[in-house]
């Protein structure tokens, strides 16, 4: 299953879905049809059918959540430290301007925690912790410095 914002499910949401699957398992025992279970639990019939096949093979235990796909590379304490590093700003880490990019955040994680992330992994990490992408309201070309030739006063040059 794919998630639009990346990062998968939270523990709370995972538990919620597990409860729904276990409610369905109780109804499997009673012999109820998949369509009735799906309607009552407000899920798709296909999901109920998939759960029923899993339940047939392994019982209710097979419907329990197995946890997240992989443990996070940075624990919560390390993410708090990363937030503190990001709050210092990019200039404090040697970059010439005040823009955080995924590549720069990846570099800070590597330097500070000796962990390797892909850019997509960094994106998922920051979105999972409530950060969002910021897009400037206007292009930097609109912010040309007066009195300078185009080669020096704009990003094009």
Backbone torsions as a table, in degrees:
resi	resn	phi	psi	omega
1	UNK	NA	138.5	-178.6
2	UNK	-105.8	149.6	-178.8
3	UNK	-121.9	129.6	-173.3
4	UNK	-58.5	-39.0	-176.8
5	UNK	-92.2	-0.9	-179.9
6	UNK	74.6	162.6	173.2
7	UNK	95.9	-10.3	176.0
8	UNK	73.6	-158.6	-174.7
9	UNK	-96.8	149.8	172.3
10	UNK	-77.4	165.6	178.4
11	UNK	-60.5	-39.4	180.0
12	UNK	-62.5	-45.3	-179.4
13	UNK	-68.4	-34.3	177.6
14	UNK	-64.5	-43.1	177.7
15	UNK	-63.5	-41.0	179.0
16	UNK	-58.1	-46.0	-179.1
17	UNK	-68.6	-34.5	177.4
18	UNK	-63.7	-40.9	178.3
19	UNK	-59.8	-41.4	179.1
20	UNK	-63.3	-43.6	179.4
21	UNK	-63.1	-39.5	-179.6
22	UNK	-70.4	-32.3	173.4
23	UNK	-63.9	-39.9	177.6
24	UNK	-63.4	-39.1	-179.8
25	UNK	-61.1	-38.6	177.1
26	UNK	-60.0	-37.3	-179.1
27	UNK	-77.5	-27.1	174.7
28	UNK	-61.9	-41.6	178.2
29	UNK	-58.0	-38.1	-178.4
30	UNK	-78.0	-7.9	177.5
31	UNK	81.0	19.0	179.9
32	UNK	-69.8	148.7	178.0
33	UNK	-71.9	152.0	-177.7
34	UNK	-58.5	-38.0	-177.9
35	UNK	-64.8	-38.8	178.9
36	UNK	-67.8	-40.5	178.8
37	UNK	-64.8	-44.8	-179.6
38	UNK	-61.4	-42.9	-179.5
39	UNK	-64.1	-44.6	-178.5
40	UNK	-67.6	-40.0	-177.7
41	UNK	-89.5	-4.5	177.9
42	UNK	61.0	48.4	175.7
43	UNK	-130.3	173.8	-179.6
44	UNK	-77.2	152.8	177.7
45	UNK	-63.3	-38.0	179.1
46	UNK	-59.9	-40.9	177.9
47	UNK	-61.7	-45.7	-179.9
48	UNK	-62.0	-41.6	178.6
49	UNK	-62.9	-41.0	177.9
50	UNK	-64.6	-43.0	178.1
51	UNK	-62.8	-39.7	-179.3
52	UNK	-63.4	-42.6	177.6
53	UNK	-61.6	-42.2	178.5
54	UNK	-64.2	-42.7	-179.9
55	UNK	-64.4	-38.9	178.3
56	UNK	-60.7	-36.8	-177.6
57	UNK	-80.7	-35.0	-172.5
58	UNK	-135.7	5.6	179.7
59	UNK	73.4	-171.1	-176.9
60	UNK	-60.2	-30.8	-179.3
61	UNK	-60.7	-32.5	-179.2
62	UNK	-69.0	-18.2	-179.8
63	UNK	-91.0	-3.4	179.5
64	UNK	-70.9	152.0	179.2
65	UNK	-68.1	140.9	177.1
66	UNK	-96.2	6.5	-178.9
67	UNK	88.6	-173.1	-178.4
68	UNK	-70.4	157.3	-176.7
69	UNK	-60.1	-38.5	176.9
70	UNK	-151.7	145.8	179.0
71	UNK	-68.0	147.5	179.4
72	UNK	-64.7	145.1	179.7
73	UNK	-72.4	-34.7	176.8
74	UNK	-103.6	125.2	176.5
75	UNK	-75.2	173.2	-177.3
76	UNK	-60.3	-40.6	179.9
77	UNK	-62.8	-39.7	178.3
78	UNK	-68.5	-35.8	178.6
79	UNK	-66.7	-35.5	176.1
80	UNK	-61.7	-41.0	176.6
81	UNK	-64.7	-39.6	177.6
82	UNK	-62.4	-42.8	177.4
83	UNK	-58.0	-41.1	178.7
84	UNK	-63.6	-40.2	178.0
85	UNK	-64.7	-42.3	-180.0
86	UNK	-67.2	-33.4	179.5
87	UNK	-65.4	-25.2	177.7
88	UNK	-66.7	-25.7	178.9
89	UNK	96.1	157.7	-178.8
90	UNK	-64.8	-32.1	-178.8
91	UNK	-62.2	-38.0	178.7
92	UNK	-64.4	-19.7	179.5
93	UNK	-103.0	8.9	172.5
94	UNK	100.0	5.8	177.9
95	UNK	-93.9	151.5	-171.3
96	UNK	-79.1	-11.2	-178.3
97	UNK	-134.3	-178.6	-174.4
98	UNK	-100.1	30.1	179.9
99	UNK	-104.3	125.4	171.2
100	UNK	-89.2	126.5	173.9
101	UNK	-115.3	164.2	178.2
102	UNK	-60.0	-38.1	179.8
103	UNK	-63.0	-41.5	179.7
104	UNK	-68.4	-40.6	178.4
105	UNK	-63.9	-39.8	177.4
106	UNK	-59.7	-42.8	179.4
107	UNK	-64.1	-43.0	178.8
108	UNK	-62.1	-42.4	178.6
109	UNK	-61.1	-44.1	179.2
110	UNK	-63.2	-44.1	-179.5
111	UNK	-68.1	-43.7	-172.9
112	UNK	-80.5	-40.2	-172.1
113	UNK	-116.1	-3.7	-179.1
114	UNK	55.7	42.9	177.9
115	UNK	-120.5	145.8	-179.3
116	UNK	-107.2	128.3	176.9
117	UNK	-125.2	151.3	168.0
118	UNK	-83.9	166.3	177.0
119	UNK	-61.4	-40.2	178.4
120	UNK	-65.0	-36.7	177.0
121	UNK	-64.4	-40.0	176.8
122	UNK	-64.5	-42.6	179.2
123	UNK	-59.0	-47.3	179.2
124	UNK	-62.6	-41.0	-179.8
125	UNK	-59.8	-49.3	-176.1
126	UNK	-72.1	-35.1	177.2
127	UNK	-66.7	-41.0	179.3
128	UNK	-59.6	-28.4	-179.3
129	UNK	-99.0	16.3	171.2
130	UNK	92.0	4.0	176.8
131	UNK	-80.7	160.0	177.9
132	UNK	-136.9	160.0	176.8
133	UNK	-75.5	136.9	177.8
134	UNK	-112.9	127.7	179.1
135	UNK	-114.3	129.6	-178.5
136	UNK	-59.9	146.8	179.9
137	UNK	-67.2	-30.0	177.9
138	UNK	-141.6	158.3	-179.4
139	UNK	-69.0	153.9	177.6
140	UNK	-62.9	-25.1	179.4
141	UNK	-60.9	-28.0	179.2
142	UNK	-74.8	-12.0	-177.9
143	UNK	-104.7	35.3	179.3
144	UNK	-59.4	143.0	178.2
145	UNK	-83.1	127.0	-179.0
146	UNK	-66.3	145.9	176.1
147	UNK	88.0	-8.1	179.4
148	UNK	-104.7	144.9	175.9
149	UNK	-63.7	155.7	-177.6
150	UNK	-54.1	-31.6	-178.1
151	UNK	-65.1	-29.3	-178.4
152	UNK	-103.3	-24.3	-172.6
153	UNK	-98.5	2.6	-179.2
154	UNK	-141.5	158.3	179.1
155	UNK	-66.7	-20.7	180.0
156	UNK	-67.3	-26.6	-172.0
157	UNK	-93.7	NA	NA
